[in-house]
Structures are given as structure tokens and as C-alpha cells.
Amino acid sequence: MVPDNKRLSGRVEGNIVSIEEKLLRTRFVVDSGNPHIVIDKKKCEGCIEKPCVYICPVRCYQKDADSISFSWENCVECGSCRIVCPEGSIDWKYPRGGYGVCYRYG
């Protein structure tokens, strides 16, 4: 952990802060029981490449034997998964007001 007095303009001691370091500082307010992303497993089964597994910056999607497991609680709301899904199996919307992700670095 780097003390706050060592931070300057998104840099830590002259080094650029990594995306992983920035994500560690991201605050989530999870709307339990009310997912903002729902996957249609039937449509998902027809997808061979499964690009959502590779595009998600926080690895919410994991490839299992023949399917995809998904954890919406850590989603950073980038929307990449819905754009890259060739089957249209991702029903994505922003979380309700007051819930979701709050970025420290904007």
C-alpha cells in the first residue's frame, strides 16, 4: 500500500498506476438480489468463441466445461460484454440509482 502523500496525478512514486491497482480502489454497492446483467443460457450455449470471457476486465465471466458462469456483483459497468456477445444473450442495464460501481479515479 502506498501512502497518500506519495500519489501524484494518478502516478505512484513516478510509476503509472496499473489497472489492477485502480480496480482495487473501486467501490461497489451491490444491489443484492437485483442483478443488472442477466444471461440467457440457451443462447449462450450456441456461442463457440465465448468472447465475454476474454473481454471482461474484471473476469466476471468464467468458462466452465461447456458453459459460462457469471458473477455480476463485481461488474465495473463497462458494457463490453453486451457489445461483444455475438448471440445477444446478455441482457444488460445500469443498476438502480445509488447502486453499482463508484470509481475513485473517475
FIKENU-529351 format. One record per residue (C-alpha): residue number from 1; residue in one letter; y, z, x. Coordinates in Angstrom, 2 decimals. Layout:
<rs>
R|NUM|A|Y|Z|X
...
</rs>
This chain:
<rs>
R|1|M|0.00|0.00|0.00
R|2|V|3.39|-0.98|1.36
R|3|P|6.33|1.38|0.76
R|4|D|9.10|0.03|-1.50
R|5|N|11.64|0.17|1.34
R|6|K|9.61|-2.48|3.23
R|7|R|9.90|-5.08|0.46
R|8|L|12.50|-7.84|0.68
R|9|S|12.78|-10.77|-1.75
R|10|G|9.07|-10.98|-2.56
R|11|R|8.07|-10.57|1.08
R|12|V|6.31|-7.65|2.70
R|13|E|7.29|-7.00|6.32
R|14|G|8.15|-10.68|6.83
R|15|N|4.88|-11.96|5.31
R|16|I|4.68|-13.72|1.98
R|17|V|3.06|-11.56|-0.69
R|18|S|-0.28|-13.06|-1.74
R|19|I|-1.05|-13.96|-5.33
R|20|E|-3.71|-11.25|-5.35
R|21|E|-1.13|-8.65|-4.27
R|22|K|1.22|-9.77|-7.03
R|23|L|-1.56|-9.68|-9.63
R|24|L|-2.41|-6.12|-8.62
R|25|R|1.10|-5.14|-9.74
R|26|T|0.80|-6.86|-13.10
R|27|R|0.83|-4.51|-16.10
R|28|F|-1.37|-5.24|-19.12
R|29|V|-1.01|-3.77|-22.58
R|30|V|-4.32|-4.67|-24.20
R|31|D|-4.37|-5.14|-27.97
R|32|S|-7.86|-3.67|-28.40
R|33|G|-9.98|-5.41|-30.98
R|34|N|-7.47|-8.26|-31.40
R|35|P|-8.25|-10.92|-28.76
R|36|H|-5.65|-13.62|-28.23
R|37|I|-8.33|-16.03|-26.98
R|38|V|-11.48|-16.88|-28.91
R|39|I|-14.18|-19.18|-27.53
R|40|D|-16.24|-21.46|-29.78
R|41|K|-19.63|-21.07|-28.06
R|42|K|-21.13|-24.09|-29.89
R|43|K|-18.50|-26.44|-28.45
R|44|C|-18.69|-24.71|-25.07
R|45|E|-22.42|-25.46|-24.78
R|46|G|-21.69|-29.18|-24.70
R|47|C|-19.47|-28.88|-21.64
R|48|I|-21.17|-29.71|-18.37
R|49|E|-18.38|-29.13|-15.82
R|50|K|-17.06|-25.85|-17.31
R|51|P|-13.60|-26.22|-15.68
R|52|C|-12.34|-22.96|-17.25
R|53|V|-14.46|-21.05|-14.72
R|54|Y|-12.60|-22.67|-11.83
R|55|I|-9.06|-22.91|-13.24
R|56|C|-8.58|-19.29|-14.34
R|57|P|-6.54|-17.48|-11.64
R|58|V|-7.93|-14.05|-12.58
R|59|R|-11.53|-15.13|-13.22
R|60|C|-11.67|-14.20|-16.91
R|61|Y|-14.41|-16.82|-17.29
R|62|Q|-17.77|-16.33|-15.60
R|63|K|-20.62|-18.82|-15.59
R|64|D|-23.92|-17.30|-16.76
R|65|A|-27.27|-19.10|-16.77
R|66|D|-26.39|-21.67|-19.45
R|67|S|-23.22|-20.31|-20.98
R|68|I|-19.83|-18.79|-20.25
R|69|S|-18.95|-15.12|-20.54
R|70|F|-15.32|-14.33|-21.14
R|71|S|-13.14|-11.23|-20.79
R|72|W|-9.72|-11.68|-22.44
R|73|E|-8.41|-8.23|-21.51
R|74|N|-7.26|-9.29|-18.01
R|75|C|-5.77|-12.63|-19.06
R|76|V|-2.39|-13.41|-17.45
R|77|E|-1.50|-15.80|-20.31
R|78|C|-1.04|-18.88|-18.13
R|79|G|-2.70|-21.17|-20.72
R|80|S|-4.54|-23.22|-18.10
R|81|C|-7.91|-22.71|-19.78
R|82|R|-6.88|-24.31|-23.06
R|83|I|-5.33|-27.28|-21.26
R|84|V|-8.33|-27.95|-19.03
R|85|C|-11.05|-27.46|-21.71
R|86|P|-12.49|-30.93|-22.46
R|87|E|-14.31|-29.73|-25.60
R|88|G|-11.36|-27.97|-27.27
R|89|S|-13.47|-24.82|-27.56
R|90|I|-10.68|-22.40|-26.67
R|91|D|-8.52|-21.02|-29.49
R|92|W|-5.59|-19.60|-27.50
R|93|K|-2.44|-17.90|-28.77
R|94|Y|0.01|-15.41|-27.35
R|95|P|-0.74|-11.71|-28.00
R|96|R|1.18|-9.86|-30.69
R|97|G|4.61|-8.54|-29.78
R|98|G|4.50|-5.57|-27.44
R|99|Y|1.07|-6.51|-26.10
R|100|G|-0.10|-8.73|-23.28
R|101|V|1.00|-9.11|-19.69
R|102|C|4.20|-7.86|-18.05
R|103|Y|4.95|-9.39|-14.66
R|104|R|6.68|-7.34|-12.01
R|105|Y|7.77|-10.39|-10.02
R|106|G|8.91|-12.46|-13.02
</rs>
